[in-house]
Amino acid sequence: MSKTLSLLFAILSVIGMLATAFSISYNGWLALLLGVVTLFVTGLGFIVKAKLRKKSV
């Protein structure tokens, strides 16, 4: 995985975590939704990394 793509997934994950943390005090359902989206983005980063590693071997 390129450094740019890794940085993109890292930044998106951190933004999602921050948004989840800020939304906890605002709305519980919104916090739950943002938490699921953050987990999806983080998981997608690992999936892309595994597929690119498998493709290059």
C-alpha positions in Angstrom: 0.0 0.0 0.0 1.4 3.4 -0.9 2.1 5.9 1.8 -0.5 8.3 0.4 -3.2 5.7 0.6 -2.2 4.7 4.1 -2.2 8.3 5.2 -5.7 8.8 3.7 -7.1 5.9 5.6 -5.4 7.0 8.8 -6.7 10.6 8.5 -10.2 9.4 7.7 -10.2 7.0 10.7 -9.0 9.7 13.1 -11.6 12.2 11.7 -14.3 9.5 12.2 -13.1 8.8 15.8 -13.1 12.5 16.6 -16.6 13.0 15.1 -17.8 10.0 17.2 -16.3 11.4 20.4 -17.9 14.8 19.8 -21.3 13.4 18.9 -21.5 11.3 22.1 -22.7 14.3 24.1 -24.9 15.5 21.3 -26.9 12.4 20.2 -26.4 8.8 21.1 -27.8 7.5 17.8 -25.5 9.8 15.8 -22.6 8.6 17.8 -23.5 5.0 17.1 -23.8 5.7 13.4 -20.5 7.5 13.3 -18.9 4.7 15.2 -20.1 2.1 12.7 -18.9 4.3 9.8 -15.5 4.7 11.5 -15.2 0.9 12.0 -16.1 0.4 8.3 -13.5 2.9 7.1 -10.8 1.3 9.3 -11.7 -2.2 8.2 -11.8 -1.1 4.6 -8.2 0.2 5.0 -7.1 -3.2 6.3 -9.0 -5.0 3.4 -7.4 -2.8 0.8 -4.0 -3.4 2.3 -4.4 -7.2 2.3 -5.6 -7.2 -1.3 -2.8 -5.1 -2.5 -0.3 -7.2 -0.6 -1.8 -10.4 -2.0 -1.8 -8.9 -5.6 1.8 -7.9 -5.4 3.0 -11.4 -4.3 
